[in-house]
Every structure is written in structure tokens, then in C-alpha cells.
Amino acid sequence: FSPNSLGLYDMSGNVYEWTCSEYQNRYDSSEKRCADQAVRYSPRGGSWSSRPRWVRAADRFSYDFSCLPVHRGSYLLGFRLARDN
């Protein structure tokens, strides 16, 4: 695919992106801040197995990261590396 308006490639899909934001049932923009400690975090962006309507940055859900030692091999969750020039 072509890059987006920021020159970045493939920023949606592939895997849900881990975030440091605590999940809120009703979005109240508090997810723009990292939580020091939370039980339920908010992965975003859709994965390779998502329906097209879910493959967008605004798509989010609640995930209990306390089970990560068990699920660390998940093929649906990942992270994106970024470099600041």
C-alpha cells in the first residue's frame, strides 16, 4: 500500500496495537494519557483477522493485560516501533 499523509506505511491492521491507556467503557478522552497502573487496557487498530470496519485507529476494546504471561504469544496483539528523527 501507499504511505499515509505522514509518510507512514501499514499503520492499520496486522495486529492490535498495545497501548498504555486504561480502558473506559465510555470514551472520555482520558485514554490519551498513559496509565501508571491499570488492569484493563485499550488495544487499538484491528488485526489481520478483523473485519474491515474494525481496522481503524479509533477501534478499541477492553483487554485484561494481567494475563499477558499466559497470552504473550498472542498472534492478535503487538506493538509498533517508531523512530523520531
Residue pairs with C-beta under 8 A, 6 or more apart in sequence:
1 9
1 10
3 9
4 11
11 45
11 57
11 80
12 45
12 46
12 55
12 56
12 57
13 45
13 46
13 47
13 48
13 50
13 55
14 47
14 48
14 78
15 45
15 47
15 48
15 75
15 76
15 77
15 78
16 43
16 44
16 45
16 46
16 47
16 76
16 77
16 78
17 43
17 44
17 45
17 78
17 79
17 80
18 41
18 43
18 65
18 77
18 78
18 79
19 31
19 41
19 42
19 43
19 44
20 34
20 35
20 41
21 30
21 31
21 32
21 33
21 34
21 35
21 41
21 42
22 30
22 31
22 35
22 38
22 40
22 41
22 42
23 31
23 38
23 40
23 41
23 42
23 60
23 61
23 62
23 63
24 30
24 31
24 42
25 62
27 60
31 42
31 60
35 41
38 65
39 64
39 65
39 66
40 62
40 63
40 64
40 65
41 62
41 63
41 65
42 60
42 61
42 62
42 63
43 60
43 61
43 63
43 77
44 57
44 58
44 59
44 60
45 55
45 56
45 57
45 59
46 54
46 55
46 56
46 59
47 76
47 77
49 76
50 59
53 59
63 77
71 77
